[in-house]
């Protein structure tokens, strides 16, 4: 399947290197042409973005990824 893996640099529960290493290993082992993206938010923690529009921007990015993988333009 297509994968969008997200993380936050300031996350105290899931340290930033964990999703990074996970994606690196998946990319090393991957044999298909499905998308495998890592989006690391440099300002957020475990709960995601906290700015006024940051949460909306993150949700829009996730919806755009979903629409792209479903073939909608």
N, C-alpha and C positions, 0 to 999 in steps of 0.2 A: 504493500500500500504506500501511498504518498505520505510522508511524515513531515510535520512541522514541530520541531522541538524548541521550546522556549526556556529561557532562564533569566535570572537577574544577578547582576554583579554583586549586589549588596544583600543577597539572600543568605540568612544565617541558618536556614534549615537544609537547603540543597545548595552546596557551595558551587560556584560558577564552573569549576573544572569538571564536575560530575556530568552535566549534560554535554559539555564539550568533548569529554573522553568517550561518552556513549555514542555521539554522532561520528566521531573519528573512527571508532571501531565498526560501526554500521557501514560507513563509507568504504572501509577497507574490505569488508566481507560482501558487499552488495554486488549483485550480478544482474540486476534489472535496470530499467531506465526510469523508474519512479523517482519523483522528487524527494529529496531528503535535505531539508533546510534547518539551519540553526539560527534562531533569532535571540541574541543576547541583549537584554536591556541593561544599559550601563548605569541607569539611575534607580532601578527598582529593587525591591526586596522580595520576600516570599509571597506577599499579597498582590504583587503586580505593581503597575504604575499608580502613582497617587496624585499626580497633578490634575488640574481641572479637566483638561482634554486628553491627557495621556491614556487613560483607560479606554476612552472612545477610540482613540487612534489605534491602540492595540487590538481592540475588537474588530475594527475595520480591516486591519491587516489579516486577522484570522479569517474573516469572511471572504476577503479577496483571495486568500490561499485556497479556501474551500471551493469558491466559484471556479478558480483556475483549474483545480484538480478534477472538477466535475465537467470541465470542457465548456463552461459558459463564458461568454466574452461580453 
